[in-house]
Amino acid sequence: MDNINGKMLTLALLVVGSFIGAAISITYRNIWVILLFVLLGFIIMGYGLSLKRKGGSDIQ
């Protein structure tokens, strides 16, 4: 772990946080918040994967 890519780490933590938010909103049975967090998680994940594909990260 010589080099940590801060941008990709932040994106990964945001994705995990959004799916945790979806799990918490499942306990409150609020469908709109569940859909919001799941959609937000997939959007952030897709953005991170597109950055990786374009070579915007140093991850091999």
PyMOL commands that set and color helices and strands:
alter all, ss='L'
color gray80, all
select helices_A, chain A and resi 6-28+31-54
alter helices_A, ss='H'
color red, helices_A
deselect
rebuild
show_as cartoon
